[in-house]
Amino acid sequence: MLEVPDPVEYDDAIVFKPTDELGYLWYFPRTATEINVGLGFQMTEDPMQLVETLKQDITTRSEFKNATVKDKLGASLPTRRPYDSAVADGFLAVGDAAGHVNPTTGGGIPGAAKSAHWAASHAVDAITEGDVSESRLWEYNSDVMTSFGKRFAAVDLYNLWGTARNVDELVEIVSAVPGQQLADALSKGTSSMSLKLKLKTLVDTFGHWDALYELYKVSRRATEITQIYDAYPESSSAFEEWRIDRDELMEEFYELTGATRKYWSSPKTQTVSEIGPLSH
Ligand SMILES: Cc1cc2nc3c(=O)[nH]c(=O)nc-3n(C[C@H](O)[C@H](O)[C@H](O)COP(=O)(O)OP(=O)(O)OC[C@H]3O[C@@H](n4cnc5c(N)ncnc54)[C@H](O)[C@@H]3O)c2cc1C
């Protein structure tokens, strides 16, 4: 948190800048003189000097010349799709603990708030009925997966695609793609464009059509994966089958993009209850 002596001009905006390793740097004004400044990178990529990179950017900006550092914080976040199940006997996971974070932005507050609300509601019902088994709590998984869970699984594909490409090229594409469509793709997992806008985008992205065509194919997979998550099983008995469908789509996706594998599918996966008590 930086405090600046004079109000910044962008007090009603959020500012993002790309950094190496598919990370980003941000300036979020809380007020016109109190700015949340930060930087994130993906821990699957080569490590970055976070503080140095941030310092370098801050020193290029005149509004921060006489700024005072008010507070500092750092933490890690799960930038991945949600865990396939967040319940076990007598157990519900919410928020970061369940991977309820947008994998492209690291935004985890909405997922934490929504999942906590649903989890609390299911917990109250389960306790009232005297059944806190995994199968009784399973509906909570469906709540998550058929809402933001499917969107996060979809945007995760863009994240994976991005790690397979060069940052400069991504910046050029991102700068040419209309803002609203890009925001939709990154938050909802899908977006649409009018013909006129498509043509304009084609002109603006000249030189990147191969990448754009691949991106188009990624967007098709993103739509398909949301459909798979919409069909998340209503009980744990169909869980394995569902995972096989999803993993098949992921295999196609890795083949299509050449992206580094982020998840491994196992022939037989286990729910937490099947694994039994965890030991230290
Ligand atoms: C630098 C940074 C910037 C971010 N910016 C944004 C943003 O702009 N927008 C956004 O949407 N998200 C942002 N996030 C992500 C967001 O903060 C998290 O996704 C969100 O807070 C997760 O909420 P949570 O309740 O799951 O976990 P947390 O907020 O981490 O809460 C977990 C709590 O459990 C406590 N705890 C841990 N262990 C124990 C224990 N054994 N016993 C008792 N208590 C325990 C912790 O102290 C903590 O208070 C940011 C994260 C970071 C690190």
The ligand as an ORCA input file, in Angstrom:
! r2SCAN-3c Opt
* xyz 0 1
  C      -1.158     -9.971     -2.588
  C      -2.517    -10.527     -2.925
  C      -3.421     -9.757     -3.629
  C      -4.683    -10.261     -3.938
  N      -5.555     -9.462     -4.614
  C      -6.787     -9.913     -4.855
  C      -7.732     -9.082     -5.517
  O      -7.446     -7.937     -5.883
  N      -8.967     -9.582     -5.773
  C      -9.323    -10.841     -5.392
  O     -10.470    -11.255     -5.645
  N      -8.442    -11.647     -4.768
  C      -7.195    -11.225     -4.477
  N      -6.310    -12.042     -3.840
  C      -6.726    -13.410     -3.484
  C      -7.598    -13.423     -2.237
  O      -6.978    -12.663     -1.225
  C      -7.784    -14.878     -1.753
  O      -8.115    -15.722     -2.832
  C      -8.877    -14.928     -0.711
  O      -8.540    -14.083      0.380
  C      -9.071    -16.355     -0.200
  O      -9.968    -16.362      0.857
  P      -9.987    -17.595      1.848
  O     -11.031    -17.275      2.879
  O     -10.123    -18.859      1.090
  O      -8.553    -17.660      2.489
  P      -7.798    -16.585      3.372
  O      -8.260    -15.184      3.079
  O      -6.342    -16.916      3.233
  O      -8.295    -16.920      4.836
  C      -7.811    -18.047      5.538
  C      -7.756    -17.663      7.010
  O      -7.468    -18.820      7.777
  C      -6.526    -18.473      8.757
  N      -5.860    -19.727      9.156
  C      -4.901    -20.413      8.475
  N      -4.563    -21.506      9.154
  C      -5.307    -21.534     10.271
  C      -5.410    -22.427     11.376
  N      -4.667    -23.542     11.450
  N      -6.295    -22.143     12.349
  C      -7.069    -21.030     12.275
  N      -7.022    -20.123     11.254
  C      -6.150    -20.388     10.276
  C      -5.615    -17.473      8.083
  O      -4.914    -16.699      9.017
  C      -6.638    -16.643      7.285
  O      -7.164    -15.597      8.066
  C      -5.037    -11.566     -3.520
  C      -4.116    -12.345     -2.797
  C      -2.867    -11.832     -2.511
  C      -1.907    -12.680     -1.728
*
